[in-house]
Amino acid sequence: MAFSELNLSTELVNAIPNSFASETQIQSLAIPAIVTQRDVLALAQTGSGKTLAYGLGIIERVHATGLQQALVLVPTRELAKQVVDALQPIAAELGHSITVICGGEDVEQQVQRLGDCPEIIVATPGRLLDMIRKQLIDTKRIDMLVLDEVDRLLDMGFWPDVQCIINDLVNRQQTLMFSATLPETLQAKVTKFLNNPLKVTANKINSVVEHIEEKLYLVNKGSKTNVLIKQISEQKWPQVLVFIGARDNADALCKKLNKAGIECEALHGNKDQAQREQVLLAFKQGKVKVLIATDVLARGIHVDALPVVINYELPSDPSVYVHRVGRTARAGKAGLALSLVCHGETAHLEAIRQLTKRALELNQLQEFPVTDKPSTGENKRPKRDKQANRRTNQKTRASQFKGKK
C-alpha cells in the first residue's frame, strides 16, 4: 500500500521524503484511524516507523481539518529533538511549524517560539509542566495529545506530571499513545485517558525485530572489558553502540577503551544538554566509532544503519533490552545485538527470555574461559556474633580490649 491510499492529502503525500518509499505496517494501521479523529493505542517494534505514523496523522489533521495545536510528550530530550528533526521538513513543506520544549535550554527562547503559535509542540513532561504552572503556555489551544514511549513515561517517574498535564488540556479532543512495550498492568493505567480507542498491534508485543541477530556470551565479570576490546578490535565494525547501566561506569569504561587505542565517547545524564547533543550528533555523522551510553539512548533514538549494539551489562528491566537492541536493524536493515553476561546477571537474562519468548542461548568464548562460579544464593560472610558485638560496644576504655592472660 502507498501513502496515497491512507486518506492523506496529495500535498502531504508529495511532501514525504523519497527515502520513505512506502508505509510500514504500523503506519498503515494507525494513520487512517488518526485522520478520522479516533483515539489510538498503538504497539509496535522499535524501528517500525511509529514517529511517522503519528506525525503524518498530526500534520494531516493540522493541514486538512484545522486542528489548532497538537502536543507530543516524550520521555527524553534526545527523543524530543529527533521527533522534531523527523517531522519538521514535512510540516514546513506544507507551511506548518513545530517547536521543542525541554530542559537544558533557555526558557525565554522557548516562550518566544510558543508566541509564534506552532501547530505542533514536542515536549518533555518536566519542563512543560513547569511552564504550565508559570502560565507561560496556553493549554487551551491544545486539542490533540500524543504520548510517545508511553511505558517509559510511566516507569521513569513522569506519570504524575503527565497526569497533571492531561488534566490541564481542557479542550483535548483526541489522544494517541505509542510504545514498543507495554505490560497489561500498565495498559489499564493509561487507557482510562482514552475514549473508545482503537488498539493497533503491528507486531507481537514485546518482540524483537526479526532482522536482529542476537548473540550472548557467558563471561567472567572481570573479563568483560577485555572481551569488549577484543570484539571491537577484531570485528572492525564501522560503528558500535555499547549500553551500560551506571553513568560513572560509562566514563570509566570509555577511558579503558581509549587507553586500548579504541576512540570512543560516553553519553549519559551527567553531561549537560550541549555536550549530549554534540556527542550524539558526532556519532550519527560517523565521527565517533564507539559510543558508550546509559539508557538515556535506549528509547527512540535513530542512527542510520547502526550495525551493532552491545549490552556490556544486561538491564534489570527486560523491556529495556528490547529497546536497546532495537537501535540496530531499523527500517528493515539487518543488525547484530551482542550481550556479555556474567553469572550475576542470569536472573536478568531469564526475565528477558520470559518477556521476549526467545531462547537466547548462552555461548562461551574459547579465549575467555569462565572461572567464576554461579551464585548459590547463600551469604558468603560468616554469621555475626551478636553477643560479641554487644560486648565490644559496651567497652569504653582501651584497657578493656586487652586479651585475657
Phi and psi in degrees as a GROMACS rama.xvg file:
@    title "Ramachandran Plot"
@    xaxis  label "Phi"
@    yaxis  label "Psi"
@TYPE xy
-96.1902  163.084  ALA-2
-59.0283  -30.0767  PHE-3
-66.2096  -14.1785  SER-4
-97.528  10.1221  GLU-5
-107.48  27.8935  LEU-6
62.1049  30.2524  ASN-7
-99.1135  146.032  LEU-8
-66.5414  155.652  SER-9
-60.1653  -38.0229  THR-10
-62.0026  -42.1523  GLU-11
-69.1197  -43.4991  LEU-12
-58.5355  -41.5498  VAL-13
-69.23  -22.3965  ASN-14
-85.1758  -12.8925  ALA-15
-70.8983  126.952  ILE-16
-56.2148  149.33  PRO-17
-64.1489  -19.7516  ASN-18
-65.144  -20.6071  SER-19
-98.7224  82.4707  PHE-20
-65.1282  -39.4064  ALA-21
-150.22  163.615  SER-22
-77.6577  156.546  GLU-23
-88.6392  174.88  THR-24
-62.3615  -44.0534  GLN-25
-65.1457  -34.1264  ILE-26
-68.6385  -42.1848  GLN-27
-67.9265  -27.3865  SER-28
-84.6798  -38.5122  LEU-29
-87.8161  -40.7251  ALA-30
-58.2692  -47.0223  ILE-31
-57.3585  -37.8755  PRO-32
-69.3238  -38.28  ALA-33
-65.9146  -44.9635  ILE-34
-70.8639  -18.6566  VAL-35
-93.9671  12.0479  THR-36
69.7653  29.2522  GLN-37
-82.9757  145.422  ARG-38
-71.224  143.422  ASP-39
-135.764  135.226  VAL-40
-114.146  109.403  LEU-41
-114.885  128.056  ALA-42
-121.379  124.435  LEU-43
-155.806  156.474  ALA-44
-62.8332  157.564  GLN-45
-62.7778  144.443  THR-46
78.1097  12.0819  GLY-47
-96.8844  2.18218  SER-48
94.5871  30.5816  GLY-49
-65.1597  -38.6499  LYS-50
-59.7329  -46.055  THR-51
-70.4684  -27.5445  LEU-52
-62.0615  -52.0084  ALA-53
-81.0775  -29.2575  TYR-54
-63.8012  -45.8793  GLY-55
-66.1198  -35.8641  LEU-56
-63.1569  -42.9319  GLY-57
-62.7136  -50.1095  ILE-58
-61.9331  -38.206  ILE-59
-63.7525  -42.7572  GLU-60
-67.0601  -39.2195  ARG-61
-62.7678  -44.5587  VAL-62
-76.6084  -37.7021  HIS-63
-104.572  -24.6384  ALA-64
-118.122  2.37324  THR-65
76.3858  25.3543  GLY-66
-56.4057  130.791  LEU-67
-70.0827  -59.4471  GLN-68
-154.63  137.092  GLN-69
-113.723  141.393  ALA-70
-115.61  126.765  LEU-71
-112.179  116.282  VAL-72
-98.9142  129.503  LEU-73
-131.744  158.53  VAL-74
-79.7092  -22.5911  PRO-75
-132.454  157.396  THR-76
-63.3965  -40.9785  ARG-77
-60.7675  -42.4936  GLU-78
-68.2579  -37.2954  LEU-79
-58.627  -47.0505  ALA-80
-68.4818  -33.2999  LYS-81
-67.8816  -39.4118  GLN-82
-61.0647  -44.4301  VAL-83
-61.9986  -44.7817  VAL-84
-60.0949  -35.1774  ASP-85
-75.0644  -36.4962  ALA-86
-97.8789  -25.5374  LEU-87
-56.3455  -47.4835  GLN-88
-60.4178  -37.0678  PRO-89
-71.1221  -45.7831  ILE-90
-63.9957  -42.2664  ALA-91
-63.5696  -33.8282  ALA-92
-60.8703  -27.687  GLU-93
-101.366  6.3731  LEU-94
85.1976  20.5391  GLY-95
-114.006  158.824  HIS-96
-124.716  155.147  SER-97
-131.117  143.463  ILE-98
-135.515  158.337  THR-99
-114.947  137.788  VAL-100
-124.565  108.639  ILE-101
-153.903  165.947  CYS-102
-68.18  164.476  GLY-103
87.2595  -0.00105929  GLY-104
-126.953  162.851  GLU-105
-67.0293  125.35  ASP-106
-64.3383  -41.868  VAL-107
-61.193  -38.5948  GLU-108
-65.3646  -37.595  GLN-109
-67.7753  -40.1725  GLN-110
-62.1564  -40.0696  VAL-111
-62.7458  -41.3484  GLN-112
-66.6148  -35.4415  ARG-113
-66.0234  -29.3288  LEU-114
-64.5687  -19.5206  GLY-115
-83.3435  3.58762  ASP-116
54.3098  59.2452  CYS-117
-64.6988  144.012  PRO-118
-73.5342  -24.9922  GLU-119
-128.435  128.889  ILE-120
-115.966  127.229  ILE-121
-111.705  123.998  VAL-122
-143.596  155.631  ALA-123
-95.5839  148.664  THR-124
-60.9285  -43.658  PRO-125
-60.1321  -52.1628  GLY-126
-65.5085  -40.4527  ARG-127
-63.5805  -44.9641  LEU-128
-63.9459  -38.3058  LEU-129
-60.7255  -41.2655  ASP-130
-70.6295  -33.4181  MET-131
-65.1347  -45.0914  ILE-132
-65.9201  -29.1395  ARG-133
-90.0301  6.44863  LYS-134
56.4998  41.2739  GLN-135
-97.2005  -0.88808  LEU-136
-140.942  140.015  ILE-137
-92.8858  98.0917  ASP-138
-73.4823  -13.0586  THR-139
-67.6275  -20.1148  LYS-140
-77.5006  -19.9196  ARG-141
-82.7683  116.232  ILE-142
-118.359  4.86033  ASP-143
-141.556  134.917  MET-144
-126.842  135.331  LEU-145
-123.485  128.777  VAL-146
-107.608  107.899  LEU-147
-96.7796  140.146  ASP-148
54.1505  54.7659  GLU-149
-62.4214  -32.4817  VAL-150
-66.9351  -33.4733  ASP-151
-71.1653  -34.7555  ARG-152
-62.1313  -29.4214  LEU-153
-77.9467  -48.9651  LEU-154
-87.8923  -7.02681  ASP-155
-92.4539  7.48083  MET-156
86.7716  9.48864  GLY-157
-83.1806  -13.0415  PHE-158
-58.9935  -41.3668  TRP-159
-58.4487  -40.4472  PRO-160
-64.7985  -42.5433  ASP-161
-61.8401  -42.3684  VAL-162
-62.5286  -41.0704  GLN-163
-62.5974  -40.8454  CYS-164
-64.3517  -46.0377  ILE-165
-59.7985  -42.243  ILE-166
-63.5876  -24.5469  ASN-167
-82.952  -13.3206  ASP-168
-87.6157  74.9574  LEU-169
-68.367  -21.383  VAL-170
-106.505  18.5597  ASN-171
-64.0382  125.336  ARG-172
-110.845  -23.7884  GLN-173
-145.431  138.485  GLN-174
-131.241  132.957  THR-175
-122.547  138.865  LEU-176
-129.191  129.716  MET-177
-128.281  141.859  PHE-178
-167.039  160.776  SER-179
-91.0311  -30.1299  ALA-180
-132.791  138.703  THR-181
-159.804  99.0199  LEU-182
-58.8675  152.585  PRO-183
-58.8764  -34.2012  GLU-184
-63.0647  -32.2207  THR-185
-83.129  -29.5579  LEU-186
-58.2733  -41.7769  GLN-187
-62.4018  -30.2881  ALA-188
-74.5555  -36.3322  LYS-189
-91.3924  -29.5968  VAL-190
-68.3639  -14.3776  THR-191
-67.2909  -16.4017  LYS-192
-93.4446  2.85901  PHE-193
-106.972  146.167  LEU-194
-108.338  106.275  ASN-195
46.1358  58.8766  ASN-196
-75.4047  153.315  PRO-197
-90.8293  121.217  LEU-198
-91.5508  120.406  LYS-199
-114.195  123.371  VAL-200
-123.972  106.557  THR-201
-81.6866  -29.6562  ALA-202
-138.319  172.43  ASN-203
-59.737  128.759  LYS-204
-60.1769  140.052  ILE-205
64.0226  21.1037  ASN-206
-91.7478  161.598  SER-207
-100.957  140.456  VAL-208
-55.6683  135.692  VAL-209
-66.9645  -21.3179  GLU-210
-80.0309  -2.13041  HIS-211
-89.4218  125.158  ILE-212
-90.4388  123.828  GLU-213
-107.046  123.584  GLU-214
-122.007  134.726  LYS-215
-128.652  129.433  LEU-216
-116.975  130.769  TYR-217
-84.0249  121.408  LEU-218
-137.198  161.346  VAL-219
-65.5014  145.22  ASN-220
-57.2763  -40.1516  LYS-221
-76.5695  -7.30774  GLY-222
-97.7547  -5.85158  SER-223
-57.3688  -43.5954  LYS-224
-62.7324  -45.1527  THR-225
-65.3617  -37.0131  ASN-226
-63.539  -44.9787  VAL-227
-61.4495  -46.3403  LEU-228
-61.4394  -43.4672  ILE-229
-65.9825  -42.1619  LYS-230
-62.6397  -46.9181  GLN-231
-65.97  -40.6782  ILE-232
-68.1297  -41.7074  SER-233
-80.9129  -38.3107  GLU-234
-76.7164  -25.5449  GLN-235
54.8092  43.6311  LYS-236
-65.4162  142.798  TRP-237
-65.2754  -32.0821  PRO-238
-151.251  147.902  GLN-239
-139.846  133.692  VAL-240
-110.741  118.405  LEU-241
-107.774  126.007  VAL-242
-101.261  137.346  PHE-243
-140.408  158.11  ILE-244
-78.4039  -49.3949  GLY-245
-105.742  148.906  ALA-246
-62.993  -46.8285  ARG-247
-61.8818  -39.0401  ASP-248
-65.6154  -32.1598  ASN-249
-63.4563  -44.9142  ALA-250
-65.5534  -41.6461  ASP-251
-64.5737  -43.214  ALA-252
-66.338  -37.7209  LEU-253
-59.9005  -42.6151  CYS-254
-63.2147  -40.499  LYS-255
-65.7447  -40.5174  LYS-256
-68.3236  -41.1163  LEU-257
-61.7509  -39.8943  ASN-258
-64.3659  -30.3368  LYS-259
-83.2995  3.62275  ALA-260
90.4335  10.7759  GLY-261
-104.362  111.662  ILE-262
-71.2993  127.085  GLU-263
-151.224  167.137  CYS-264
-131.82  157.164  GLU-265
-112.53  143.181  ALA-266
-133.252  120.743  LEU-267
-160.169  177.672  HIS-268
-70.3568  -13.652  GLY-269
-77.1164  -15.9  ASN-270
-82.1396  146.091  LYS-271
-74.4285  168.919  ASP-272
-59.2446  -40.991  GLN-273
-63.2378  -41.8088  ALA-274
-64.3987  -42.7316  GLN-275
-62.369  -43.8145  ARG-276
-64.8812  -40.5499  GLU-277
-64.6019  -45.2409  GLN-278
-65.7625  -45.0654  VAL-279
-64.7123  -41.2499  LEU-280
-63.1097  -42.2542  LEU-281
-62.3402  -37.1942  ALA-282
-69.1403  -43.8058  PHE-283
-62.9712  -32.8331  LYS-284
-83.9755  -1.82254  GLN-285
81.8678  7.97664  GLY-286
-77.7812  -22.3091  LYS-287
-111.48  124.363  VAL-288
-81.4606  -43.9103  LYS-289
-121.417  126.781  VAL-290
-120.233  124.963  LEU-291
-102.93  120.299  ILE-292
-133.943  146.668  ALA-293
-81.2369  -175.729  THR-294
-74.514  8.6671  ASP-295
-60.7846  -23.1269  VAL-296
-100.643  -4.7073  LEU-297
-72.7293  -18.6356  ALA-298
-109.799  118.273  ARG-299
74.4952  -6.43842  GLY-300
-81.3514  128.281  ILE-301
-108.656  125.079  HIS-302
-122.272  120.989  VAL-303
-57.3511  129.186  ASP-304
53.0921  38.5801  ALA-305
-69.4726  117.354  LEU-306
-81.575  -29.0563  PRO-307
-140.172  135.997  VAL-308
-121.175  132.961  VAL-309
-120.463  127.339  ILE-310
-90.6545  99.2112  ASN-311
-67.1858  -33.7058  TYR-312
-134.502  140.045  GLU-313
-75.0466  141.814  LEU-314
-76.0095  150.116  PRO-315
-73.469  -26.733  SER-316
-92.3586  114.033  ASP-317
-62.0422  -28.8452  PRO-318
-66.5951  -27.3274  SER-319
-65.17  -34.2083  VAL-320
-58.4333  -44.5783  TYR-321
-58.9043  -43.4948  VAL-322
-71.6116  -37.6555  HIS-323
-60.2119  -55.8722  ARG-324
-67.6801  -19.2066  VAL-325
-72.7638  -1.3128  GLY-326
-74.6506  -17.4239  ARG-327
-108.417  171.251  THR-328
55.9399  44.1047  ALA-329
-91.4215  151.177  ARG-330
54.0303  40.7208  ALA-331
85.0345  -2.48826  GLY-332
-82.2091  160.513  LYS-333
-85.358  159.232  ALA-334
-163.669  164.455  GLY-335
-119.665  133.817  LEU-336
-117.198  114.591  ALA-337
-111.094  131.009  LEU-338
-123.743  131.115  SER-339
-100.477  115.173  LEU-340
-119.003  128.848  VAL-341
-104.666  169.085  CYS-342
-58.0763  -31.8082  HIS-343
-70.0358  -8.73502  GLY-344
-108.386  9.78641  GLU-345
-64.6108  -31.2682  THR-346
-67.1143  -39.5852  ALA-347
-62.6799  -41.5484  HIS-348
-63.087  -41.7692  LEU-349
-63.9411  -38.6207  GLU-350
-64.2013  -38.2934  ALA-351
-65.6821  -41.7086  ILE-352
-60.3665  -42.8837  ARG-353
-64.4653  -39.9122  GLN-354
-70.8692  -46.8166  LEU-355
-87.8015  -12.6065  THR-356
59.6135  37.7704  LYS-357
-119.754  147.606  ARG-358
-68.3246  -42.096  ALA-359
47.4029  63.5996  LEU-360
-70.326  142.355  GLU-361
-90.8852  129.591  LEU-362
-112.368  168.828  ASN-363
-122.569  151.822  GLN-364
-97.993  124.744  LEU-365
-58.1912  -37.5471  GLN-366
-79.1608  -6.36355  GLU-367
-129.222  73.6989  PHE-368
-62.2844  142.404  PRO-369
-87.2504  117.58  VAL-370
-110.779  -16.3412  THR-371
-63.4276  147.466  ASP-372
-101.028  143.219  LYS-373
-60.0084  146.493  PRO-374
-70.6017  136.774  SER-375
-90.2274  -7.70979  THR-376
85.7386  -5.17262  GLY-377
-87.8928  148.815  GLU-378
-75.1252  119.552  ASN-379
-76.1771  -20.3913  LYS-380
-76.6395  139.33  ARG-381
-65.8106  151.364  PRO-382
-62.7357  139.836  LYS-383
-74.7979  143.564  ARG-384
-85.1934  95.7199  ASP-385
-61.6707  -37.9909  LYS-386
-66.0823  -38.9586  GLN-387
-64.4084  -38.5427  ALA-388
-62.6506  -42.4896  ASN-389
-64.7708  -39.9998  ARG-390
-63.0465  -39.6666  ARG-391
-65.6696  -41.6752  THR-392
-65.5931  -25.3717  ASN-393
-82.5503  -12.2389  GLN-394
-78.8316  133.848  LYS-395
-120.39  -14.5042  THR-396
-120.025  150.426  ARG-397
-60.2019  -35.359  ALA-398
-64.326  -23.6673  SER-399
-71.5904  -17.6054  GLN-400
-88.5286  -4.21423  PHE-401
-72.9834  140.493  LYS-402
-69.6677  162.601  GLY-403
-73.4806  143.487  LYS-404
